Amino acid sequence: MNRFVNDVKKYMEYAVYSAKSMLKAEVSNSHLSWAWWILDPLLFMMVYSFISVVVFGRSEKYLAAFIFIGLSSWNFFSITIKQSVKLVTRNSGIVSKIYMPKYILIFTQMMVNAFKMTISYILVIGVMVIYQVPVTYKIVYVVPLLVALFTITFGISALCLHFGVFVEDLFNVINILLKLVFYLSGVFYNITKRVDPPYSDILLKLNPVAYLMQSMRECMIYSSTPDLKWMCIWLAIGFSLSAIGVYVIYKYENSYVKVI
């Protein structure tokens, strides 16, 4: 634990600088520049709204905010995990020349994706204002829910980073699994209304993304309290996965250079 804390303090400046560089590089060759960070979630929200209302003939109260919350959380989770699989090989030039804990590369990607998620949540607030969504003190539950999202994402990403070095086809496997999880997470539909019990309960309790999406919607736009028991459970699981991921990386990271 002490080693982890000291390393985070030592290399965090690099992670922040690297994240800023990646964000600048991402829009440097685009005519719309940073506007894409706003247009991208807006356009996807319109697509999923169309699918939900026109194709399936179903709607949801505060639909735009409902989809924005789900899409923002899902993008952060899925993109970070997919990127983590090949982080070491894609940064082989840095990894082979200097030492730094390899999970710092995950921090960099999480900062980039968290920045984009923040923009999406600002849009959520704008949509809530337009819809005149009543806001109560229960919105504060967003904080521990986001902590759970960050820790679970980091923990899974750390394990994917490690095994991605040794398993060449892991990226394809993760990509398929994430597509399955996407449709089981209720990004553009309400699991409690569209899935019959007990399957809805199983999806919400055993799928952390589904639970976190549903809980954020409950406290942000429906003024209700999320299931606190499962929030604590997923917080504990998130910290446990993160601890395991960091331990595995520390134990085997010296062999990464030999493999790549």
Salt bridges, closest charged atoms under 4 A:
ASP7 OD2 - ARG3 NE 3.80
GLU26 OE2 - LYS116 NZ 2.69
GLU60 OE2 - LYS193 NZ 3.21
GLU253 OE2 - ARG3 NH2 3.73
GLU253 OE1 - LYS102 NZ 3.49
